[in-house]
Amino acid sequence: MEDLPEALVTEILKRITSTSDLNYLSLVSKQLYKIEGNQRGAIRVGSGLCTATEALTSLCARFTNLQKLEIDYSGWIPEHGNQLDNKGLFVFSSHCSSLIDLTLSFCSYIDDSGLGCLAHCKKLVSLRLNSVPKITSIGLFSVAVGCISLSALHLIDCEKIDSVEWLEYLGMDGSLEELVVKNCKGINHHDLLKFGSGWMKLQKFEFERKRERHDRYIGYDFYDPSYDAHSTDIYDFSCESLKDLRLAHIKTWPEIGLRVVLGKCKALENLWLEYVYALNDNDMIALFRSCSNLKSISLGLNLQRYCSEDGYCETRTSFTDNSIYALALNCPMLQIVDLKFTGCSRDWPSEIGFTQKGFLALIQSCPIRVLVLNTANFFDDEGMKALSSSPHLETLELILCHAVTDAGMRFIAHTPCLSNLNTSGVS
């Protein structure tokens, strides 16, 4: 190996994808050790990381072209030794000049001072903070100002982040293409509207509210099913580049908040709505009319209380066949449908706003390849018979669909392209 040209050895090492194999190879010779270190672009470290400054400096010296770094202390206990602290993060940020992707998970020794060190990482494109308890909005503002190349930011379970000056700054800068905020108690979905003009460039957005103990499956508030949050454009911003949108566990009544984003997403391809309170058919119709490129939709729906102007009230899931028909009419590229219904009784299929007739209109209008139905009590053997003639269906998953029997399963056996079938709790 020592006689081989360095370029050839480098090319051989590039073809080895196993981290453990690369580690073993680097012990064979000084040449392999040097070349492997120079060409390694990503490392993941955790409890075994030696946090002494000299050791960290040596680590950075070996991986001179490091672009992606993940530091993960999940499962850490004090007996494992000290975690990486602010000084250690400074070593990485000041020595790894090529760093473009950084993930910090369960790093309880790093605070705003350490996060401010990332201003040295002028090439940093992606930052993920997962359960970093000491980080506040001050540290995030330092990142927003200093990391001028930042285009992706993930914040998960960061309890102390509250004010959103960092978000307003990033919105004015307009460089973010990906923003994910999950389980951050101090940030609500109204705050995200302060992102302003930053919505224009955003391609992926996820927001999930941190759930509290008193959260319930059934929404006992009375919502107006005819309320149209899109009749007037009170929020003057555009999100026409948005391709991936996920909203989970938020309440959009009586204040609109992120509800207004629906209907502004002309480039949307993937949509997840999970237990979003007070949405109605008007929201979905506004959305589907504007996003003809939609390819995937996932809805997690639970029981909510709706009352019409004449005083009639009903408890059902958010959307009716009006939404289904709008989806079938306006989204001809739809390929993946995932529907989950929570808290609905098998004895009361009317608690689900969709009917089998409306659902089958969707299946017949769009080239559905993947279909997942969870507790879809409206769906029975007749639906399976109609589904069996679907020319594109490749994957079908049925979970707790009690109205489907063996007779329905015999129908589906004749589906032309079906190659994956998963069932659980089918009668």
N, C-alpha and C positions, 0 to 999 in steps of 0.2 A: 504493500500500500504506500510505503514511503516514496517509492519511485514513480508513482502515478502523478500526472500533472494536477495541480491544485484545482483547476477548472473542472477536470473530470471527476475528482473526488467530491467537489461541491455539487455537481449534477447528480451523483449517486446518492448523496445524503438528502437531496431535495425529494427523492422518490421514496424515502422512508418516512412514514407518517406516524408511527408509534413513538410516543415520547420516551417510554422505557427503553426501546431499542436504541434511540438516539443517545440516551444517557449512558448505556453500556458501551456503545461504539466510541464515545468520547474518551473512555478510559483505556482504549487500546494503544493509542500513541499520542504524542504531543501534536502531531500534524492534524489528526482527526479532532482532537480536543479544541484546537484553535479554529479550524474550519467550521466545525459543528457550532461552536459558539457564535461565530460571525454570521452564520446563515440562519440561526434560530430567531424567528420573528415574534414568537409568543411564548410566554411562560405563565404557569398558575402556581401560586405558593399559598401556604396556610400555616397551620400550627407548627410545622417543622422549620419555619424560616428563622434563621439566626438574625436577631435584630440589632446586633452590634454594628456600629457605624462602619468599621473596617470590613466586616463581612459583607455588608450591603454594597459598599463601594467596589469590593472585589467581584461581587455578582454582576454589577453593572458593567464592569470592565470586561468581563467575559462575554456578555451578550451585548455587544456594541451596537447592534442594529435592531434592538428590541423595539417592536411597534405595538404589541398588545400585552398588557399586564393585568392579571387578575389576582387579587389578594383576598382570600376567603377564610374567615375564622369561624365558620359554622361548626358547632359542636365543641368549640374551645372551652377549656376549663383552666383555672389558674395553674394547675399542675403541669400544663403544657409549656409553661414559660411565658415570658413577656410577649405581648402583641407588638406589631409595628406601630410606632407612635409618630408624632409630628416630625421629629428629627429624621426618622427613617424615610418618611414620605418625601422629605426635602431631598434626601440623597437620590431617590429614584427620579424625582422631577428635575433635578439639576444635572444628573449624569446621563439620563436616557433622552437624548435630544431628538430621537426619532419616534418617540412615543405618540401614538395616535388614538389608542383605545385603552381606557383604564376602568376597571371594576373594583370597587371596594365593598366587601360584604362582611357584616358583623364585626367591623373594626371599631371597637369601643374605646380605643386609646387616641383616636384621631378627632380633632375638633376644628374649629374655624381657622385657627392659626395654621394647622397642617394643610387644610384645603387651600388656603391662600398661596401655598407654595406652588400650586399647579399653574400659577401665572407664568412660571418658567417654561411650561410646555406649550410653546407657541403653535405646535403642530397638532395638539390634541383635538380630535374630532368627536370622540364619543366618551361620555362619562356616565357610569352607572353607580349609584349609591344605594346599597341595599342594607337596611338596618344598621345605619351609622348614627348612633343615638345622640352624639354631642354636636352634630352639625346643625347650624341655624341658618337663617336667611342671610346673615352677615357673610358667612363663608361662601354661600352660593352667589352672592353679589360679587365677591372677589373673583370667582370663577367666570362669571358673566363678563366682567370687564377685562380680565387678563387673558382668557383663552379665546383668542380672536378667531380661531378656526372651528370652534365648537359647533357641531350640527346635530348631535344626538345627546339628549339628557334624560336619564331614567332616575326617578326618585321613588324608592319603595320603603315603607315603614320607617320613615325619618320623622320622628315625633316632634322635634323642636322647630321645624320649619313652619313659620306662620305668615309673616308679612311677605308681600310679593313684589318688592322693588326689583329684585333680580329678574322676575318674570317680565315686568314692564320694560326693563333695560334690554332683555333679549328680544322682546317684541319690537322695540325701536330699531335694534340692530338688524333684525330680520334674517339671521343666519341659520336658525334652527329648522331642521327638516323632520326631526323626530322628537316627540315629547311624551314621556310616560310618567304619570303621577299616580301612585297606588298607596292607599292606607297611610297617608300623611294627614294626621288629625287636624293640623292647623290650616290646611288648604281646602276650601270648598269649591264647588263647581262654578260659583259666581266669580270667584277670584280669577279663574282661568280666562274670563272674558277680557281681563286687563292685558292680555297678550297682544291685543290690538292688531296692528298691521303685520305682526309676526305670523298670523294665521295664513297669510297669502302664500308663504313658501312651505309651510308645514305639509309633510306627506304622510306622517303617521302620528296619531294622537290617541292616547289611552288615559282615561281617568276613572279611578275606582275609589269611592269614598270608604273611609274606615268604618266598619260596622260596629255598632254598639250592642250591648247586651239586650237593650229593650227593642231592638229591631224585630219586626214581626213579618210573617209571611203575608198576612192579609192587611191591605191598606184600608183602615176604617175611615179615612177622610173621604169626603164626597167630591168627586171630580166631575167637571162638566165635559161630557164626551164631544160636544160641538165646539169647544173653545179652540180658536185658531191662533196659535202663537206666531204664525207666519203671514198674517194679514197685513201687518205693518212692519217694516224693517227698522226696528228701533236700535239695532246694533249695526253700525255701518262698517262692516269689515267683510272680507272675502276669504274663503278657504277653498279656492278652486283647484289647488294642487293636492288636496287631501285624498289619499288612496286607501288608508286603513284607519278606521274609527272604532273605538271601543269605549262604551260608557257602562258603568256598573254601580248599582246600589246608590243611586242618587234620586232626589225628590225634586220634581220640576213644577211644583204648584204651591202657592199661586205665582211665585216669581219664576221667570222663564229660565234664566241661567243658560247652561249649555244646550238646552232644548232648541235654542235658536240656530245652532250649528246645522241641525237637520234641515235640509233644503238648500244649503249653500255649497254642497259637496259635489260638484259636477264631475269630478274625476274619480269618485269613490269606487273602489273595487271590492273591499272587504268590510263588512259591518257586523259588529257584535253589540247587542243591547241586552244587558243582564239585569233584571229587576230594577228598571228605571220607572219610578212612580209618576203617574198622571199623564203619561203620553197617551195619545189617542190616534184615531184614523187620520185626522188632519195632518199630524206630524209625519206620519209614514207616507201619505200621499204626496206631501210636499217634497219629501226626500226622494221617493222613487221617480217622480217626474223630472228630477234634475240629474239623476245618475244612471244613465243608460249603460254604463260600463260595469255595473255591479256584477260580480262573479260569485260572491260568497256572502251568506247571511246566517247569523246565529242569534236566536232570540231565547232568552231565559225569562219566562213570564209567570207571574203569580196572580192571585186574586186581588182585585181592587174594586172599590165601590164607585159606580158612575150613576149620576142622576141627570135626567133630561129636564128641559125647561118646563114641561108639563107636570113635573113632580114624580115621574116614574123612575125608580131606582133599581139597579141590578148589580149583583156581585159577579164579576167575570174577569177574564184576562184582558189585557189592554186593547188588543186590536181585533177587528172583525173581518168579514170577507171583503169589505171595501178596500182594506189594505192589501189583501191577497190579490184582488183583481187589478189594483194599481201596479203591484209588483209584476204580475204576469204580463201586463200590457206594456210596461215601460222598460223592463230589464231583460232583454232577449238573450243576454250572455250569461245569465245566472246558471251556475253549475253545482254549487254546494249549498244545501239547506239543512240547518240544524235547529230543531225546535224542542224546547224543554219546558214543561208545564209543572209548576210546583203548587201543592196544596189543593189540587182539583180532585173532586171525588169521582170515582169510576161510575157511580150511580147517577151523576149529574153531568153528562157531557156538555150541556148548555153552558156550564161555567167557563168553557173555552170559547172565546169569541169566534174562532174559525169553525166552519162547517166542512164536512167531507167534500161537498160539492165545490166550494170555493178552493179548497186545497188541491183537488184534482185538476181544476182549471189551471193552476200554477204548473203542476207536473206536465200537463199536456202542452203548455205554451213555451216552456223553457227547457234547454238541454241539460236537465239535472243528471249529474254523474254520481254525486254522493248525497244520500238522504239519511238523516238521523232524526228519529222521533222518540221522545222520552215522555211517557205518561200522556200520550195523545189519545184521549178517551173518545174522540170523535171518529177515529179511524178504525174500520172493521174489515171484514172479509171482502166486501164489495169494493172497498178501497184497494185492497191487495190485488183483486182481479183487474182493476183498472191500471194499477201500477205495473202489472206484469207485461203490459204492452208498451211500456216506456222504452224507446229505442236506445237511450243513452245511459241508463242507470247501471252503474258498475258496483257501487257499494251501498248496502242497506243495513241500517242498525235500528232495531226495535227494542225499546226498553220499557217494560211495564205497560205495554199496549194491550190491555186486557180484552179488548173486543176482537182481537185477531186470534183465530183458532187454527187448528190443523188444516181446515179447508182452505183458509187464506194462504197458508204456507205452501200448499200444493199449487195454488195459482202462481205464486211468485217463482216457482221452480222453472217456469217457462219464459222468464224475462231474458231477452236476447243477449245482453252484454253483462249480466250480473256475474261477478266473480268473487265478491266478498259479502257474506251474510252473517250478521251477529244478532242473536236474540237473547233477551233476558226478561223473565217474568211474563212471557206471552202465554195465554191460556192454552 
